[in-house]
Amino acid sequence: MKAHEPETRRAPQTEAHLDVYVADDCGSCNESRRLAALITGRYPRTRVRIVNLSEPETGMPEQVVAVPTFVLNDEVLHLGNPCEDWLLGELGQATSTK
């Protein structure tokens, strides 16, 4: 860096968590799993968790009324599978510094 060039620093990415609720008998949940894997690759600081409601020990939170449901930072982000570009945009906003 030259002496007259200002130093630019990127602020750290804000951490977020995305829970994706799925079930074994859900026909569209494979797409949900694909989207979750995409988020994991694009936003490594975002904790992505697939929650399979078909597993007997898994309880369904009050805000989840159907599968698939995407819950970002404990708030329902989308019921059903969102458009990939929209989801990436939402995660980008959630993880950018404020």
RAWO-V187089 format. One record per residue. SS is DSSP state (hx for helix, st for strand, lp for the rest). PHI is phi in whole degrees, -180 to 180 (none if undefined). D_LAST is the distance of its C-alpha to the last C-alpha in Angstrom with 1 decimal. Layout:
BEGIN
SS;PHI;D_LAST
SS;PHI;D_LAST
END
This chain:
BEGIN
lp;none;27.3
lp;-82;29.3
lp;-62;29.3
lp;-89;28.1
lp;-88;25.1
lp;-69;21.8
lp;-80;20.2
lp;-111;17.0
lp;-125;14.9
lp;-88;12.3
lp;-70;9.6
lp;-64;10.6
lp;-69;9.8
lp;-70;8.6
lp;-78;11.9
st;-140;13.1
st;-133;16.6
st;-121;18.7
st;-105;22.2
st;-113;24.6
st;-91;27.7
st;-135;30.9
lp;-147;34.7
lp;-62;37.6
lp;-92;39.3
lp;-89;36.4
lp;-69;37.3
lp;-101;33.7
hx;-73;32.1
hx;-64;33.0
hx;-65;30.5
hx;-62;27.9
hx;-65;28.7
hx;-64;28.4
hx;-63;25.0
hx;-62;23.9
hx;-65;25.5
hx;-63;23.7
hx;-62;20.3
hx;-58;21.5
hx;-71;22.5
hx;-84;19.4
lp;-126;16.7
lp;-63;18.6
lp;-87;16.0
st;-90;16.0
st;-81;19.0
st;-110;21.1
st;-131;24.2
st;-89;27.1
st;-112;28.8
st;-91;32.3
lp;-73;33.7
lp;-78;37.2
lp;-76;37.3
lp;-58;39.3
lp;-84;37.3
lp;-92;34.0
lp;-94;33.3
lp;-98;31.4
lp;-64;28.6
lp;-57;29.1
lp;-77;26.3
lp;-97;27.9
lp;-112;30.9
lp;-162;31.7
lp;-120;31.0
lp;-78;29.0
st;-135;25.9
st;-106;22.4
st;-119;20.4
st;-108;16.7
lp;51;15.5
lp;71;18.7
st;-125;18.5
st;-61;20.7
st;-93;19.0
st;-159;22.3
st;-99;26.0
lp;90;28.0
lp;-86;26.9
lp;-77;24.1
lp;-62;24.5
hx;-56;23.2
hx;-62;21.2
hx;-63;19.5
hx;-62;18.7
hx;-61;17.4
hx;-64;15.1
hx;-63;13.9
hx;-67;13.4
hx;-60;11.6
hx;-68;8.9
hx;-68;9.0
hx;-104;8.8
lp;-81;6.4
lp;-74;3.8
lp;-96;0.0
END
